Amino acid sequence: KKIVILESNNERLDTKENTIPFRIDISDSTLFQLRDYVKSQVNIPIDSDPQAIFSVMEWVRNQWAHDGFNEPPPSSTSLEILKLARQGSKFSCNEYGAVFSDILLSLGYISRIVNLNSRDIAYGPLGMGHVASEVWSNSLQKWIFIDPQFCMSAKYKGQYLNYYEIYQVRKQGKYNDIEFTMPNSYIKNNNLNKTQLVVEYRKFLQNYFGYLVTPYRRNNFSSLMVLMLDAKEQFLTNQGLSSYPLVFTHDPKDFYFPINRTLIVFNYQALSPSWSQIVSEYQLQTMQDYKDNMYKFAAKPEFTLLFQNNMPWFDHYEFQIENSPWIPLQNDLVNWMAKDGINTIHARSVNFAGIPGPTTTIRIKYE
């Protein structure tokens, strides 16, 4: 009998998730205070991805009207900003991006602020940058662009885009083919003209394809990572003022990487005899002898499976055989033996909020 992998998305993990400096840590009580406040105000389908993302986007957009010059008090938390908004305060794109990302983090989704900068960010006037967000979607297994100030996301040929993909489509001369979308409920409840808003937003976004920027951490030092788009020159100032520390890259893989994934490592429970033992026991003389007698000593698919992950705020693993219910695991090991025929196993990681990451699936034939 042979052990053959028919299908697998079981691939090596990296550690790029460690480069994301979260605005709120799981140990910070304000994370859960924010989550409880939002849950008391609106029903978010937290286990529905990407619908949960769009629901948070719409709710945040409806909390205040945009004011590009008003700022909250220094070091204000997202919960404090929301409470100020209920009292009538208005804020800029910075606060839309921060509050949106923090709420998603509190619900168990990985979200980061992204700064969209023009070519003239170094010494241009005010308005050379815009703040939006990107969220990792477990169901889509990719980062998607969200602009909570405008309640917008982007699709091309039916697929949600991140900002670099928007840039790439634009570079191909197909910018007008991008579908900028808003929730129908947001359009209806606010009596908006969708066509006009999309035209205006498409024109607005054209100003911000110089650089793409996001918070970045390495060796416990936080800075900003800058992905070059149309602009190719490095810079040290922001609209004539000082800037946070900057790290530059031309490689989109530094910016876009998969997270929340699970790796399954197969460890045989019983190792095969040594070559010399096999040759001696079965009196093998030639390579053909070895092949003809392989059925007598071929490895049997009895494994101890080891699980690894690159999920921030990881809590536990879940394992599934065929279409049986998911089994929560107490540790990172499980014993498994393939049966005759086709075997399908699944594994996934689950974070502190109970949100599972993408499923790793392996189909193995043993016959």
FIVO-990991 format. One line per 5 residues: for each residue x, y, z of N, C-alpha, C. Coordinates in pm, whole numbers, plus 50000, padded with zeros to 5 digits. Example, Ala and Ser with C-alpha at 12.3 -4.5 7.8 and 13.67 -1.06 7.14 Angstrom:
// FIVO-990991
51319:49431:50780:51230:49550:50780:51320:49670:50780 | 51285:49775:50708:51367:49894:50714:51290:50003:50787
This chain:
// FIVO-990991
50083:49881:50000:50000:50000:50000:50087:50125:50000 | 50039:50228:49931:50113:50353:49920:50038:50466:49992 | 50117:50556:50049:50062:50676:50111:50085:50791:50012 | 49978:50851:49963:49990:50956:49861:49908:51077:49902 | 49970:51195:49901:49896:51319:49927:49831:51364:49797
49698:51370:49798:49622:51409:49679:49602:51560:49670 | 49587:51622:49785:49558:51767:49788:49602:51822:49923 | 49661:51941:49922:49707:51997:50048:49732:52147:50036 | 49694:52222:50138:49735:52362:50151:49820:52378:50277 | 49884:52270:50316:49968:52264:50436:50107:52316:50401
50134:52444:50431:50257:52508:50386:50333:52572:50502 | 50460:52595:50479:50549:52654:50579:50495:52787:50630 | 50512:52810:50759:50471:52936:50821:50593:53026:50839 | 50571:53157:50830:50678:53249:50867:50640:53321:50996 | 50713:53422:51032:50687:53492:51158:50655:53640:51134
50605:53672:51015:50578:53811:50984:50464:53869:51066 | 50381:53782:51125:50275:53834:51212:50333:53911:51330 | 50459:53881:51365:50524:53951:51476:50561:54094:51441 | 50551:54130:51314:50583:54268:51274:50464:54362:51291 | 50348:54308:51329:50229:54391:51347:50224:54442:51491
50241:54572:51515:50228:54626:51651:50082:54661:51679 | 50016:54582:51760:49875:54605:51786:49854:54728:51872 | 49751:54804:51839:49720:54925:51914:49675:54891:52056 | 49609:54777:52074:49564:54733:52206:49610:54590:52225 | 49665:54560:52341:49707:54423:52371:49596:54349:52442
49598:54217:52429:49493:54135:52490:49491:54149:52641 | 49603:54188:52700:49609:54204:52846:49552:54338:52892 | 49518:54425:52799:49467:54558:52832:49316:54550:52851 | 49269:54589:52967:49125:54580:52998:49041:54668:52906 | 49101:54774:52848:49023:54861:52759:48978:54785:52633
49049:54678:52596:49009:54598:52481:48871:54539:52503 | 48849:54483:52620:48722:54418:52649:48614:54520:52683 | 48652:54633:52741:48556:54740:52764:48501:54793:52632 | 48591:54808:52533:48549:54853:52401:48456:54751:52337 | 48493:54623:52343:48409:54517:52286:48269:54517:52349
48263:54525:52481:48134:54519:52550:48049:54642:52516 | 48113:54757:52503:48039:54878:52467:47978:54865:52328 | 48056:54819:52233:48006:54805:52096:47894:54702:52090 | 47911:54590:52159:47807:54487:52160:47677:54537:52221 | 47689:54632:52313:47567:54687:52375:47496:54785:52282
47568:54832:52179:47512:54932:52088:47461:54874:51957 | 47523:54765:51911:47489:54713:51779:47514:54563:51776 | 47435:54494:51695:47450:54350:51681:47547:54321:51567 | 47668:54279:51601:47770:54246:51502:47777:54094:51489 | 47760:54039:51370:47772:53894:51352:47918:53852:51356
47974:53840:51478:48119:53829:51492:48176:53702:51429 | 48093:53598:51413:48145:53475:51355:48118:53466:51205 | 48078:53579:51145:48049:53583:51001:48152:53673:50934 | 48240:53610:50858:48350:53682:50792:48333:53667:50641 | 48328:53780:50565:48367:53916:50601:48253:54007:50646
48132:53953:50666:48019:54038:50700:48044:54115:50829 | 48112:54053:50925:48142:54122:51051:48224:54248:51024 | 48318:54238:50931:48405:54351:50897:48323:54467:50842 | 48231:54436:50750:48150:54542:50689:48049:54600:50788 | 48001:54517:50880:47908:54567:50981:47976:54667:51074
48098:54637:51114:48173:54730:51198:48203:54858:51120 | 48242:54844:50993:48269:54961:50909:48149:55055:50907 | 48031:55000:50880:47911:55083:50870:47878:55148:51004 | 47888:55072:51112:47854:55127:51243:47947:55241:51281 | 48076:55223:51259:48174:55328:51293:48148:55453:51209
48121:55435:51080:48096:55551:50994:47978:55633:51042 | 47880:55568:51102:47759:55639:51146:47774:55706:51282 | 47890:55695:51346:47905:55748:51482:47931:55898:51485 | 47991:55954:51381:48016:56098:51379:48036:56146:51235 | 48022:56274:51214:48050:56336:51084:48198:56373:51077
48252:56371:50958:48395:56395:50941:48430:56541:50965 | 48541:56560:51038:48600:56692:51058:48751:56673:51052 | 48813:56717:50945:48954:56691:50924:49049:56765:51016 | 48997:56861:51094:49086:56942:51178:49065:56921:51327 | 48960:56851:51364:48935:56829:51507:49003:56701:51553
49072:56708:51668:49139:56593:51723:49088:56565:51864 | 49081:56439:51905:49044:56409:52043:49159:56445:52136 | 49136:56449:52266:49246:56475:52360:49357:56372:52342 | 49483:56410:52368:49595:56317:52352:49573:56187:52429 | 49615:56076:52366:49609:55942:52428:49467:55894:52453
49370:55951:52384:49232:55904:52400:49218:55762:52347 | 49147:55678:52418:49118:55544:52370:49004:55549:52270 | 48986:55441:52198:48875:55436:52102:48741:55444:52173 | 48731:55386:52291:48607:55395:52366:48578:55539:52406 | 48680:55611:52446:48662:55753:52482:48622:55835:52360
48680:55804:52244:48642:55875:52121:48496:55849:52087 | 48452:55726:52100:48312:55693:52072:48218:55767:52167 | 48255:55778:52292:48170:55849:52388:48167:55998:52360 | 48280:56053:52316:48282:56194:52276:48195:56216:52152 | 48198:56120:52061:48116:56130:51939:47967:56130:51974
47928:56054:52075:47787:56052:52117:47744:56187:52173 | 47843:56265:52218:47813:56398:52269:47819:56505:52160 | 47846:56461:52035:47844:56554:51923:47978:56588:51863 | 48086:56533:51917:48218:56564:51862:48236:56500:51724 | 48315:56565:51641:48346:56515:51508:48497:56496:51497
48537:56397:51417:48680:56366:51408:48720:56335:51264 | 48851:56315:51245:48907:56299:51111:48919:56153:51072 | 48981:56131:50955:49003:55995:50906:49091:55914:51000 | 49180:55983:51075:49266:55913:51170:49182:55839:51273 | 49080:55905:51325:48996:55843:51428:48906:55734:51369
48858:55755:51245:48780:55648:51181:48865:55520:51171 | 48989:55537:51123:49076:55421:51107:49110:55356:51239 | 49142:55437:51340:49182:55383:51470:49068:55311:51540 | 48951:55374:51544:48837:55314:51614:48791:55187:51542 | 48784:55193:51410:48744:55075:51332:48839:54958:51359
48969:54983:51352:49066:54876:51373:49061:54822:51515 | 49047:54910:51613:49043:54865:51753:48920:54780:51781 | 48807:54818:51725:48685:54738:51746:48703:54599:51688 | 48756:54591:51568:48777:54460:51508:48874:54376:51590 | 48981:54437:51639:49075:54365:51725:49004:54312:51849
48915:54390:51906:48844:54346:52027:48751:54229:51998 | 48708:54215:51872:48620:54106:51832:48696:53985:51780 | 48829:53997:51771:48910:53883:51730:48956:53885:51586 | 48941:54001:51517:48986:54012:51378:49109:54101:51373 | 49207:54064:51289:49331:54140:51279:49312:54254:51180
49324:54375:51231:49305:54495:51150:49419:54591:51177 | 49462:54661:51074:49571:54756:51089:49536:54886:51017 | 49588:54995:51069:49573:55124:51003:49671:55131:50885 | 49625:55188:50773:49714:55214:50661:49703:55361:50623 | 49819:55423:50603:49824:55561:50556:49846:55560:50405
49760:55628:50334:49772:55641:50188:49831:55779:50161 | 49952:55781:50110:50023:55908:50095:50045:55944:49948 | 50042:56073:49922:50070:56122:49788:50221:56125:49765 | 50261:56153:49641:50404:56167:49609:50467:56281:49689 | 50387:56382:49724:50440:56504:49786:50426:56502:49938
50423:56384:49998:50402:56376:50143:50513:56447:50220 | 50635:56451:50165:50748:56507:50240:50730:56657:50267 | 50699:56735:50160:50691:56880:50176:50566:56940:50113 | 50466:56857:50085:50342:56910:50033:50260:56975:50144 | 50151:57044:50108:50065:57108:50209:49980:57003:50281
49898:57047:50372:49807:56956:50441:49718:56887:50339 | 49682:56764:50368:49597:56688:50277:49674:56593:50187 | 49804:56574:50217:49885:56485:50134:49872:56338:50177 | 49793:56313:50280:49775:56176:50326:49631:56150:50367 | 49595:56024:50365:49463:55981:50408:49480:55852:50488
49396:55831:50587:49406:55714:50673:49287:55622:50648 | 49316:55495:50624:49212:55393:50610:49257:55269:50688 | 49207:55153:50652:49242:55030:50724:49252:54914:50627 | 49320:54810:50671:49317:54681:50602:49295:54573:50706 | 49212:54475:50670:49172:54370:50764:49205:54234:50704
49256:54144:50787:49279:54007:50742:49146:53932:50749 | 49100:53881:50636:48978:53801:50630:49017:53654:50631 | 48972:53581:50734:49002:53438:50742:48933:53360:50631 | 48811:53400:50596:48736:53326:50494:48795:53350:50355 | 48839:53473:50328:48898:53505:50197:49047:53476:50195
49107:53458:50312:49250:53430:50328:49335:53537:50260 | 49302:53663:50289:49378:53774:50234:49346:53902:50313 | 49430:54003:50294:49404:54136:50348:49309:54209:50253 | 49210:54277:50308:49118:54355:50225:49116:54501:50273 | 49100:54591:50178:49102:54734:50203:48964:54781:50250
48964:54859:50357:48842:54917:50412:48867:55065:50440 | 48779:55152:50394:48788:55294:50424:48667:55333:50508 | 48680:55329:50641:48563:55354:50726:48510:55497:50718 | 48595:55594:50683:48542:55731:50669:48437:55740:50560 | 48461:55667:50451:48368:55671:50338:48279:55548:50331
48297:55455:50426:48220:55330:50429:48238:55253:50297 | 48362:55245:50252:48393:55188:50121:48486:55067:50132 | 48462:54972:50043:48558:54865:50015:48570:54858:49863 | 48659:54770:49814:48686:54767:49670:48687:54624:49618 | 48630:54604:49498:48628:54473:49435:48668:54487:49288
48729:54381:49237:48763:54376:49095:48738:54234:49047 | 48654:54223:48945:48614:54092:48893:48560:54002:49004 | 48484:54063:49094:48417:53989:49199:48501:53959:49321 | 48631:54001:49323:48720:53971:49433:48753:54099:49513 | 48745:54089:49645:48782:54204:49728:48932:54230:49717
48968:54357:49721:49107:54398:49697:49170:54457:49823 | 49301:54440:49835:49376:54522:49928:49426:54645:49852 | 49493:54738:49923:49526:54863:49857:49633:54845:49749 | 49725:54755:49771:49827:54731:49669:49764:54673:49543 | 49663:54590:49558:49593:54536:49441:49517:54646:49369
49461:54740:49444:49397:54856:49380:49501:54931:49296 | 49617:54951:49353:49727:55019:49282:49766:54943:49155 | 49774:54810:49164:49814:54729:49050:49710:54737:48937 | 49582:54732:48973:49476:54743:48873:49482:54881:48806 | 49504:54982:48888:49517:55118:48834:49636:55127:48740
49747:55065:48777:49868:55067:48696:49845:55002:48559 | 49752:54905:48555:49719:54838:48430:49621:54919:48344 | 49584:55038:48392:49491:55122:48318:49346:55083:48334 | 49313:55007:48440:49177:54958:48460:49116:55011:48589 | 49163:55126:48631:49116:55185:48757:48965:55203:48758
48907:55244:48646:48763:55267:48639:48682:55137:48642 | 48751:55024:48627:48682:54894:48635:48669:54844:48778 | 48737:54911:48872:48725:54872:49013:48588:54911:49064 | 48525:54820:49135:48392:54845:49192:48409:54887:49338 | 48387:55014:49366:48389:55062:49504:48248:55043:49561
48241:54971:49673:48110:54929:49724:48085:54983:49864 | 47958:55007:49892:47910:55047:50024:47792:54958:50059 | 47768:54932:50188:47652:54853:50227:47522:54921:50182 | 47430:54842:50131:47302:54899:50086:47228:54968:50200 | 47240:54912:50321:47171:54972:50436:47227:55111:50466
47358:55131:50448:47418:55261:50472:47366:55363:50370 | 47356:55322:50245:47306:55411:50139:47161:55448:50166 | 47080:55347:50200:46937:55370:50221:46911:55454:50345 | 46975:55419:50456:46949:55488:50582:46995:55633:50581 | 47093:55664:50496:47145:55800:50489:47100:55874:50363
47011:55808:50286:46954:55871:50166:47063:55926:50074 | 47155:55837:50035:47272:55878:49958:47260:55840:49811 | 47330:55913:49728:47340:55881:49586:47468:55802:49564 | 47455:55670:49552:47572:55583:49544:47660:55616:49424 | 47598:55637:49310:47675:55663:49189:47761:55787:49205
47704:55892:49258:47779:56017:49277:47892:55998:49378 | 47863:55927:49489:47965:55906:49591:48083:55825:49537 | 48055:55724:49456:48163:55642:49400:48250:55725:49306 | 48186:55808:49224:48262:55895:49133:48354:55988:49212 | 48300:56046:49318:48379:56139:49400:48491:56065:49472
48462:55945:49521:48563:55870:49595:48676:55823:49501 | 48639:55779:49383:48740:55735:49286:48836:55851:49254 | 48781:55970:49239:48863:56088:49212:48949:56123:49333 | 48891:56114:49452:48963:56144:49576:49082:56052:49594 | 49062:55922:49572:49166:55823:49597:49284:55837:49501
49258:55896:49384:49365:55914:49285:49483:55993:49340 | 49458:56071:49445:49563:56155:49501:49662:56078:49588 | 49632:55951:49619:49707:55884:49725:49769:55751:49679 | 49839:55756:49568:49910:55638:49520:50061:55662:49514 | 50111:55743:49605:50254:55765:49614:50320:55659:49699
50273:55645:49824:50328:55550:49920:50214:55487:50000 | 50236:55366:50045:50144:55298:50136:50220:55271:50265 | 50162:55309:50379:50235:55307:50506:50152:55236:50612 | 50217:55157:50696:50149:55092:50808:50244:55079:50926 | 50195:55076:51049:50284:55052:51164:50358:54920:51151
50481:54917:51200:50570:54803:51180:50657:54786:51304 | 50680:54659:51341:50762:54631:51458:50870:54529:51424 | 50989:54554:51474:51099:54458:51461:51188:54471:51583 | 51219:54357:51646:51302:54356:51767:51250:54453:51872 | 51115:54452:51887:51047:54533:51989:51059:54684:51965
51102:54723:51844:51106:54865:51810:50999:54893:51705 | 50914:54990:51733:50804:55022:51643:50841:55139:51552 | 50804:55127:51427:50827:55232:51328:50712:55228:51229 | 50731:55288:51114:50635:55281:51005:50702:55215:50885 | 50635:55116:50825:50687:55054:50704:50622:55121:50583
50704:55160:50487:50659:55233:50369:50678:55145:50246 | 50569:55115:50178:50575:55043:50051:50568:55144:49939 | 50671:55144:49852:50676:55237:49740:50569:55202:49638 | 50492:55301:49595:50396:55281:49487:50444:55364:49368 | 50373:55470:49330:50419:55553:49219:50549:55625:49254
50562:55668:49378:50683:55738:49421:50793:55639:49452 | 50917:55675:49420:51030:55584:49441:51136:55642:49535 | 51118:55769:49576:51218:55834:49660:51183:55814:49807 | 51284:55786:49888:51263:55780:50032:51251:55922:50087 | 51189:55935:50204:51168:56068:50261:51182:56061:50413
51198:56178:50475:51217:56185:50620:51123:56282:50689 | 51041:56355:50612:50950:56452:50672:50807:56422:50627 | 50712:56476:50703:50571:56457:50673:50506:56595:50662 | 50479:56637:50538:50420:56768:50511:50501:56879:50577 | 50635:56864:50569:50727:56962:50623:50757:56946:50771
50691:56853:50838:50710:56833:50981:50787:56703:51005 | 50823:56680:51131:50896:56558:51163:50806:56437:51141 | 50869:56322:51119:50795:56199:51091:50834:56093:51192 | 50745:55995:51211:50783:55877:51287:50897:55805:51214 | 50972:55720:51283:51078:55643:51213:51019:55564:51097
51093:55561:50987:51043:55500:50863:51134:55387:50817 | 51072:55280:50768:51143:55168:50707:51083:55148:50568 | 51167:55146:50464:51117:55144:50326:51133:55006:50263 | 51038:54972:50175:51046:54847:50101:50982:54863:49964 | 51033:54787:49868:50971:54778:49735:50896:54646:49720
50904:54559:49820:50849:54424:49809:50713:54416:49877 | 50605:54396:49802:50472:54387:49864:50458:54269:49960 | 50546:54169:49949:50539:54054:50041:50577:54095:50183 | 50650:54206:50197:50679:54258:50331:50553:54316:50395 | 50463:54359:50309:50341:54427:50353:50224:54330:50364
50218:54234:50272:50105:54142:50264:50153:53999:50285 | 50106:53938:50390:50147:53802:50425:50030:53733:50494 | 50020:53602:50479:49909:53529:50542:49932:53512:50691 | 49826:53520:50769:49833:53498:50914:49718:53406:50955 | 49718:53371:51083:49613:53286:51143:49613:53145:51086
49719:53105:51019:49723:52975:50954:49777:52867:51047 | 49752:52742:51010:49794:52626:51089:49877:52532:51002 | 49988:52487:51057:50074:52389:50990:50062:52255:51063 | 50045:52147:50986:50041:52013:51042:50172:51943:51007 | 50245:51900:51110:50370:51827:51090:50344:51679:51120
50380:51592:51025:50355:51448:51037:50478:51379:51096 | 50459:51318:51212:50565:51239:51275:50522:51093:51281 | 50598:51004:51217:50565:50862:51224:50578:50811:51367 | 50478:50735:51411:50485:50677:51545:50589:50565:51552 | 50610:50496:51441:50711:50388:51436:50802:50413:51316
50932:50417:51342:51027:50438:51233:51058:50307:51162 | 51086:50316:51036:51120:50197:50957:51255:50142:51002 | 51279:50012:50980:51412:49956:51007:51517:50024:50919 | 51643:50007:50954:51750:50064:50874:51761:49988:50742 | 51833:50051:50646:51849:49985:50517:51916:49848:50533
52019:49844:50618:52093:49718:50634:52005:49610:50694 | 51918:49646:50789:51828:49547:50847:51731:49492:50743 | 51679:49583:50659:51584:49540:50555:51652:49447:50455 | 51771:49484:50410:51844:49401:50313:51874:49264:50372 | 51914:49262:50499:51948:49135:50562:51825:49048:50585
51719:49107:50641:51600:49028:50676:51531:48971:50554 | 51527:49047:50446:51453:49002:50328:51546:48951:50217 | 51674:48942:50249:51774:48885:50158:51766:48950:50018 | 51774:49081:50019:51762:49157:49894:51898:49165:49826 | 51896:49143:49695:52020:49144:49618:52028:49262:49521
51914:49304:49471:51911:49409:49369:51807:49515:49403 | 51813:49625:49329:51712:49730:49345:51573:49676:49312 | 51565:49588:49214:51435:49529:49180:51384:49444:49295 | 51474:49372:49363:51433:49295:49481:51370:49387:49586 | 51436:49502:49604:51384:49599:49702:51243:49644:49665
51226:49678:49538:51095:49725:49493:50990:49616:49501 | 51026:49493:49463:50930:49382:49464:50887:49346:49606 | 50972:49368:49703:50943:49330:49841:50898:49447:49928 | 50885:49566:49867:50855:49686:49946:50727:49673:50027 | 50629:49600:49976:50501:49585:50046:50520:49522:50184
50628:49449:50204:50651:49381:50331:50700:49477:50441 | 50769:49583:50401:50827:49673:50502:50791:49821:50480 | 50699:49848:50388:50659:49987:50361:50602:50053:50486 | 50627:50182:50501:50580:50257:50617:50428:50257:50624 | 50375:50247:50745:50231:50249:50768:50191:50389:50817
50077:50439:50772:50038:50577:50804:49983:50592:50946 | 50067:50571:51043:50032:50591:51183:50117:50706:51235 | 50053:50819:51264:50127:50941:51291:50090:51003:51425 | 50183:51078:51479:50154:51179:51580:50162:51313:51508 | 50050:51382:51500:50044:51509:51430:50081:51622:51525
50172:51708:51483:50212:51825:51560:50158:51949:51489 | 50095:52038:51564:50036:52158:51506:50118:52281:51544 | 50134:52370:51446:50199:52499:51467:50111:52607:51404 | 50128:52733:51446:50042:52839:51393:50117:52971:51387 | 50063:53065:51310:50111:53203:51312:49994:53297:51340
49916:53259:51442:49796:53336:51481:49828:53426:51601 | 49815:53558:51585:49826:53645:51702:49714:53613:51801 | 49746:53615:51928:49648:53591:52033:49586:53452:52021 | 49671:53355:51987:49627:53216:51973:49573:53162:52106 | 49469:53078:52096:49413:53014:52216:49423:52862:52211
49371:52799:52104:49377:52653:52096:49359:52607:51951 | 49386:52478:51927:49367:52417:51796:49235:52340:51793 | 49184:52321:51670:49071:52231:51647:49108:52137:51533 | 49063:52012:51545:49097:51907:51450:48969:51841:51401 | 48966:51806:51274:48846:51745:51215:48887:51635:51119
48819:51521:51127:48840:51409:51035:48718:51398:50944 | 48742:51400:50814:48632:51399:50716:48539:51515:50747 | 48409:51487:50765:48312:51592:50795:48255:51579:50935 | 48330:51514:51023:48285:51499:51161:48293:51634:51232 | 48235:51649:51351:48244:51776:51424:48389:51812:51458
48414:51941:51470:48547:51988:51510:48576:51944:51653 | 48700:51899:51677:48742:51854:51809:48840:51955:51867 | 48806:52024:51977:48903:52115:52040:49017:52033:52102 | 49139:52079:52086:49255:52008:52139:49310:52081:52262 | 49355:52002:52359:49411:52059:52481:49557:52097:52463
49622:52040:52361:49763:52072:52335:49785:52074:52185 | 49909:52060:52142:49940:52070:51999:49972:51935:51936 | 49927:51825:51998:49954:51691:51946:49826:51609:51937 | 49819:51522:51834:49709:51427:51824:49758:51305:51748 | 49719:51188:51792:49753:51065:51721:49649:51038:51614
49696:51001:51494:49605:50977:51383:49660:50868:51293 | 49571:50779:51248:49610:50672:51158:49517:50673:51037 | 49575:50673:50919:49494:50674:50797:49427:50539:50778 | 49305:50542:50733:49233:50419:50698:49254:50389:50550 | 49215:50270:50507:49226:50236:50365:49136:50328:50282
49186:50372:50169:49108:50459:50081:49147:50604:50097 | 49049:50694:50080:49072:50838:50086:49048:50890:50227 | 49144:50965:50278:49134:51027:50411:49143:51179:50396 | 49057:51249:50467:49064:51396:50467:49070:51445:50611 | 49174:51522:50640:49186:51579:50774:49193:51731:50763
49142:51796:50866:49139:51943:50870:49193:51989:51006 | 49255:52104:51008:49300:52165:51132:49290:52316:51121 | 49265:52380:51233:49261:52525:51234:49298:52577:51373 | 49340:52701:51378:49372:52767:51504:49257:52859:51543 | 49237:52875:51673:49129:52960:51724:49190:53060:51820
49148:53187:51810:49208:53290:51895:49128:53315:52022 | 49169:53415:52099:49110:53442:52231:48961:53472:52223 | 48915:53525:52109:48774:53561:52094:48690:53448:52036 | 48752:53332:52014:48679:53220:51956:48667:53225:51806 | 48745:53312:51740:48740:53325:51595:48842:53229:51534
48797:53132:51452:48892:53038:51390:48959:53099:51268 | 49084:53059:51247:49156:53102:51128:49122:53014:51009 | 49189:53034:50896:49166:52951:50777:49194:52804:50807 | 49122:52718:50738:49135:52574:50760:49247:52516:50674 | 49333:52438:50736:49433:52360:50664:49372:52223:50634
49371:52184:50507:49308:52059:50465:49407:51975:50387 | 49411:51847:50421:49500:51752:50354:49418:51627:50317 | 49423:51587:50190:49359:51464:50145:49468:51362:50113 | 49457:51246:50177:49560:51143:50166:49494:51012:50120 | 49555:50949:50021:49509:50817:49976:49602:50711:50030
49541:50603:50085:49620:50491:50134:49562:50361:50078 | 49625:50315:49974:49580:50190:49912:49689:50135:49821
